[in-house]
Amino acid sequence: MKRSLSKRTLEIPSFGTIDLNIENSVRDYEDFFLMAVRKNNTKRNFLFVSQLLGKHIPILPNMLFDSCYKLAADYAAENNLLKGEGGQFICKEKTLVIGFAETATAMGHGVYDCFSGDCFYVHSTRDSISDYEFAFEFEEEHCHASEQLFFLQNESWIKEAKEIILVDDEVTTGKTIRNIIEQIEKRFPGKSYSVITFLDWRNNESLEAYEAFSDRNNISIEFYSLLKGNIESISLIDNTIKEDAVIDPENYNPKSNGWKFHYCHIDSASLTSAGKGIDTTGRAEFISTIDIVVEKVSPQLTGEKRAIIGTGEFMYIPMQCARRFPGVNYCNATTRSPIIPYEHSGYGIRKAFHFICPNDPCRTEYLYNSNVLACDEVVLFLENAVPLKALNSLLSELDSANYSSKHVVFIKGSECD
């Protein structure tokens, strides 16, 4: 049962404070997030760092998937969905689940896994995709990389859908959600929308904007969250800081530094991400891929406490593998988002690595809180094989985390050095 809470002033160590009004929550808010400060972002200088998502803070994978099930169950109860033999909720209408890149790709997939019937899943992306039937773009205005792209390999999945479930880890004003609904309604009007999120921070102004938006488009939009509240005030120091130089150690040799490389040789046409959408057939492909990866990699693992690291939007398969690997496995992933680190137990980003993106030498990416849990082994996942020298920047950073055993897993492709 949700319980009423009150105004809370949260100290963001060394940076300032934020005043929150927490209206209701299924648990103490400290279980859901820590605060941090974005780097050089004038649109929104603070960040709720999720303790459930497995993006910035390493988590046991079931923390994410159990939270997804709780939210899906709330949706199912409200919509009178029956539970099938496998524990999934059976959709009454054709339903499309949409996750938001880059943080909520695994979360959206986790929510999708809770449903059966005429149901499909796709996540937005910041990468261009070929061979699709339907596409549009929309803005996530507060983000470091604001452009979001949306592709579908089968236009009928959205054209014929009666229900659309939008999944994001946090809703602050809800403008991103409205942006994507507006794009959908321009093409295929008259759908029912639900939003599943961990944190819903919409204030009275945002709630009124939603009511007006719904009335104007003659649609319904329902929200399901673990915590509902609003942000009263923010008092933070300037977050403009000089960017550190990114090191490209040209002479670094990952193999001589103890890295082991595993190629799973999944067919290049197989679905290993939901960037173009998946249906029941795609679900089976994901399960098959996870089986292959676990069978190939598990015998090579020697540690007892392990860090599983996804890359960018590629989070779901690493997290599902982590559920089946031996030992204790904590998951997080690399990101495009620059955040200021500060070594304090109450701050969300205690450690920060920055490195050259393996897939784009012109882009800097980040990995946060690496080995704050003192793991003895690390497994880095990439969806596609890259030349090993493209990993030098990231792997040399990970070396400083003092893992005794180090692995890189490529899902698709062969060694290309």
ZITA-V645717 format. One record per residue. N is the residue number from 1. PSI is psi in whole degrees, -180 to 180 (* if undefined). NEAR is the number of other C-alpha atoms within 8 Angstrom. Layout:
n: <N & N>
psi: <PSI & PSI>
near: <NEAR & NEAR>
This chain:
n: <1 & 2 & 3 & 4 & 5 & 6 & 7 & 8 & 9 & 10 & 11 & 12 & 13 & 14 & 15 & 16 & 17 & 18 & 19 & 20 & 21 & 22 & 23 & 24 & 25 & 26 & 27 & 28 & 29 & 30 & 31 & 32 & 33 & 34 & 35 & 36 & 37 & 38 & 39 & 40 & 41 & 42 & 43 & 44 & 45 & 46 & 47 & 48 & 49 & 50 & 51 & 52 & 53 & 54 & 55 & 56 & 57 & 58 & 59 & 60 & 61 & 62 & 63 & 64 & 65 & 66 & 67 & 68 & 69 & 70 & 71 & 72 & 73 & 74 & 75 & 76 & 77 & 78 & 79 & 80 & 81 & 82 & 83 & 84 & 85 & 86 & 87 & 88 & 89 & 90 & 91 & 92 & 93 & 94 & 95 & 96 & 97 & 98 & 99 & 100 & 101 & 102 & 103 & 104 & 105 & 106 & 107 & 108 & 109 & 110 & 111 & 112 & 113 & 114 & 115 & 116 & 117 & 118 & 119 & 120 & 121 & 122 & 123 & 124 & 125 & 126 & 127 & 128 & 129 & 130 & 131 & 132 & 133 & 134 & 135 & 136 & 137 & 138 & 139 & 140 & 141 & 142 & 143 & 144 & 145 & 146 & 147 & 148 & 149 & 150 & 151 & 152 & 153 & 154 & 155 & 156 & 157 & 158 & 159 & 160 & 161 & 162 & 163 & 164 & 165 & 166 & 167 & 168 & 169 & 170 & 171 & 172 & 173 & 174 & 175 & 176 & 177 & 178 & 179 & 180 & 181 & 182 & 183 & 184 & 185 & 186 & 187 & 188 & 189 & 190 & 191 & 192 & 193 & 194 & 195 & 196 & 197 & 198 & 199 & 200 & 201 & 202 & 203 & 204 & 205 & 206 & 207 & 208 & 209 & 210 & 211 & 212 & 213 & 214 & 215 & 216 & 217 & 218 & 219 & 220 & 221 & 222 & 223 & 224 & 225 & 226 & 227 & 228 & 229 & 230 & 231 & 232 & 233 & 234 & 235 & 236 & 237 & 238 & 239 & 240 & 241 & 242 & 243 & 244 & 245 & 246 & 247 & 248 & 249 & 250 & 251 & 252 & 253 & 254 & 255 & 256 & 257 & 258 & 259 & 260 & 261 & 262 & 263 & 264 & 265 & 266 & 267 & 268 & 269 & 270 & 271 & 272 & 273 & 274 & 275 & 276 & 277 & 278 & 279 & 280 & 281 & 282 & 283 & 284 & 285 & 286 & 287 & 288 & 289 & 290 & 291 & 292 & 293 & 294 & 295 & 296 & 297 & 298 & 299 & 300 & 301 & 302 & 303 & 304 & 305 & 306 & 307 & 308 & 309 & 310 & 311 & 312 & 313 & 314 & 315 & 316 & 317 & 318 & 319 & 320 & 321 & 322 & 323 & 324 & 325 & 326 & 327 & 328 & 329 & 330 & 331 & 332 & 333 & 334 & 335 & 336 & 337 & 338 & 339 & 340 & 341 & 342 & 343 & 344 & 345 & 346 & 347 & 348 & 349 & 350 & 351 & 352 & 353 & 354 & 355 & 356 & 357 & 358 & 359 & 360 & 361 & 362 & 363 & 364 & 365 & 366 & 367 & 368 & 369 & 370 & 371 & 372 & 373 & 374 & 375 & 376 & 377 & 378 & 379 & 380 & 381 & 382 & 383 & 384 & 385 & 386 & 387 & 388 & 389 & 390 & 391 & 392 & 393 & 394 & 395 & 396 & 397 & 398 & 399 & 400 & 401 & 402 & 403 & 404 & 405 & 406 & 407 & 408 & 409 & 410 & 411 & 412 & 413 & 414 & 415 & 416 & 417>
psi: <138 & 149 & 147 & 137 & -158 & -169 & 135 & 133 & 114 & 126 & 130 & 101 & 125 & -5 & -24 & -153 & 161 & 133 & 124 & 140 & 112 & 111 & -46 & 156 & 145 & -20 & 178 & 140 & -27 & -22 & -18 & -33 & 159 & 161 & 151 & 175 & 128 & 151 & 122 & 35 & 109 & -13 & -42 & 109 & -5 & 168 & 131 & 111 & 109 & 137 & 9 & -13 & -32 & 33 & -64 & -32 & 126 & 136 & 160 & 135 & -31 & -18 & -40 & -53 & -33 & -37 & -39 & -42 & -39 & -45 & -41 & -37 & -37 & -44 & -45 & -40 & -42 & -31 & 11 & 45 & 138 & 155 & 130 & 180 & -33 & 5 & -4 & 153 & 131 & 116 & 135 & -36 & 165 & 124 & 135 & 123 & 130 & 120 & 155 & 129 & 154 & -12 & -32 & 22 & -44 & -36 & -46 & -41 & -38 & -39 & -46 & -38 & -17 & -6 & 153 & -180 & -151 & 79 & 141 & 160 & 142 & 147 & 148 & 168 & 163 & 8 & 146 & 142 & 139 & 168 & 63 & 160 & -28 & 139 & 150 & 173 & 156 & 170 & 135 & 86 & -28 & -9 & 160 & -45 & 102 & -22 & 126 & 137 & 149 & 120 & 150 & 134 & -13 & 107 & -28 & -24 & -35 & -34 & -42 & -8 & 136 & -35 & 135 & 124 & 117 & 129 & 121 & 151 & -25 & 140 & 120 & -65 & -24 & 9 & -37 & -42 & -46 & -37 & -45 & -37 & -40 & -41 & -40 & -44 & -27 & -32 & -43 & 79 & 162 & 23 & 165 & 137 & 142 & 146 & 124 & 124 & 154 & -46 & 127 & 106 & 18 & 129 & -176 & -40 & -43 & -38 & -41 & -37 & -38 & -41 & -44 & -41 & -43 & -43 & -42 & -35 & 0 & 51 & 164 & 142 & 115 & 146 & 140 & 124 & 163 & -25 & 135 & 131 & -164 & 159 & 119 & -47 & 157 & 132 & 98 & 152 & 167 & 133 & 16 & 114 & 160 & 134 & 137 & 148 & 141 & 131 & 133 & 92 & 90 & -33 & 7 & 135 & 104 & -36 & -41 & -16 & 15 & 4 & 137 & 140 & 134 & 124 & 120 & -14 & 36 & 138 & 138 & -24 & -10 & 149 & 119 & -3 & 164 & 30 & -23 & 4 & 150 & 153 & -159 & -40 & -43 & -37 & -46 & -37 & -41 & -46 & -43 & -43 & -45 & -42 & -47 & -46 & -46 & -42 & -37 & -41 & -37 & -45 & -17 & -8 & 137 & -15 & 172 & -30 & 117 & 142 & 122 & 121 & 117 & 172 & 117 & -124 & -12 & 86 & -32 & -51 & -45 & -40 & -37 & -37 & -39 & -32 & -23 & -12 & 154 & 165 & -164 & 128 & 124 & 137 & 137 & -172 & 158 & 165 & 161 & -12 & 121 & 123 & 143 & 125 & 154 & 126 & 92 & 135 & -23 & 4 & 143 & -25 & 94 & -33 & 149 & 129 & 141 & 143 & 167 & 130 & 129 & -27 & -7 & 98 & -9 & -1 & 138 & 135 & 175 & 152 & 130 & 149 & 35 & 124 & 32 & -14 & 9 & 52 & 153 & -5 & 148 & 140 & 113 & 129 & 135 & 140 & -42 & 144 & 145 & 160 & 140 & -32 & -23 & -15 & -4 & -44 & -46 & -46 & -36 & -33 & -45 & -26 & -33 & -9 & -3 & 44 & 139 & -22 & 133 & 129 & 148 & 130 & 122 & 123 & -45 & 151 & 170 & 169 & 130 & 23 & *>
near: <3 & 7 & 7 & 8 & 9 & 7 & 8 & 8 & 8 & 8 & 8 & 12 & 8 & 4 & 9 & 10 & 11 & 14 & 12 & 13 & 12 & 14 & 11 & 11 & 14 & 9 & 7 & 7 & 8 & 6 & 7 & 10 & 12 & 12 & 12 & 15 & 11 & 14 & 11 & 9 & 11 & 5 & 7 & 9 & 11 & 8 & 9 & 9 & 12 & 13 & 12 & 10 & 14 & 15 & 12 & 14 & 15 & 13 & 13 & 11 & 14 & 7 & 10 & 14 & 11 & 8 & 9 & 12 & 11 & 8 & 14 & 12 & 9 & 9 & 9 & 11 & 8 & 7 & 6 & 6 & 11 & 7 & 9 & 9 & 5 & 5 & 7 & 11 & 13 & 11 & 12 & 7 & 8 & 12 & 13 & 14 & 15 & 13 & 17 & 14 & 12 & 11 & 12 & 13 & 16 & 11 & 17 & 17 & 11 & 12 & 15 & 11 & 8 & 12 & 12 & 11 & 8 & 9 & 14 & 13 & 15 & 15 & 15 & 15 & 13 & 9 & 5 & 6 & 8 & 4 & 5 & 11 & 9 & 9 & 9 & 8 & 8 & 11 & 9 & 11 & 9 & 7 & 10 & 8 & 7 & 9 & 10 & 12 & 13 & 12 & 15 & 14 & 10 & 9 & 9 & 7 & 10 & 8 & 7 & 7 & 13 & 9 & 12 & 13 & 12 & 14 & 15 & 15 & 12 & 9 & 11 & 9 & 8 & 9 & 8 & 10 & 8 & 10 & 10 & 9 & 8 & 8 & 10 & 9 & 11 & 7 & 6 & 9 & 7 & 8 & 12 & 10 & 12 & 12 & 12 & 13 & 15 & 11 & 13 & 13 & 12 & 14 & 10 & 6 & 7 & 10 & 9 & 8 & 8 & 9 & 8 & 8 & 9 & 11 & 8 & 6 & 8 & 7 & 10 & 8 & 9 & 7 & 8 & 11 & 11 & 11 & 13 & 12 & 14 & 13 & 12 & 8 & 7 & 8 & 7 & 8 & 6 & 4 & 10 & 7 & 6 & 4 & 4 & 4 & 4 & 8 & 7 & 8 & 8 & 6 & 4 & 7 & 7 & 11 & 7 & 6 & 6 & 8 & 11 & 8 & 8 & 9 & 12 & 12 & 9 & 9 & 7 & 6 & 4 & 7 & 9 & 9 & 7 & 10 & 12 & 13 & 13 & 12 & 9 & 8 & 7 & 9 & 9 & 8 & 11 & 11 & 8 & 8 & 10 & 11 & 8 & 9 & 11 & 11 & 8 & 9 & 10 & 9 & 6 & 6 & 6 & 6 & 9 & 10 & 12 & 14 & 15 & 15 & 13 & 16 & 12 & 10 & 10 & 13 & 13 & 11 & 10 & 13 & 12 & 10 & 11 & 12 & 9 & 7 & 9 & 7 & 8 & 8 & 14 & 13 & 18 & 15 & 13 & 14 & 11 & 10 & 10 & 10 & 9 & 10 & 9 & 8 & 8 & 7 & 6 & 8 & 13 & 12 & 16 & 12 & 11 & 12 & 10 & 11 & 13 & 17 & 13 & 9 & 6 & 7 & 9 & 6 & 7 & 11 & 13 & 13 & 12 & 12 & 12 & 11 & 8 & 7 & 4 & 6 & 12 & 13 & 14 & 13 & 12 & 11 & 13 & 12 & 9 & 8 & 13 & 10 & 9 & 9 & 6 & 12 & 12 & 14 & 12 & 12 & 9 & 11 & 11 & 10 & 8 & 6 & 8 & 7 & 10 & 6 & 11 & 11 & 11 & 12 & 13 & 15 & 14 & 13 & 13 & 7 & 8 & 7 & 4>
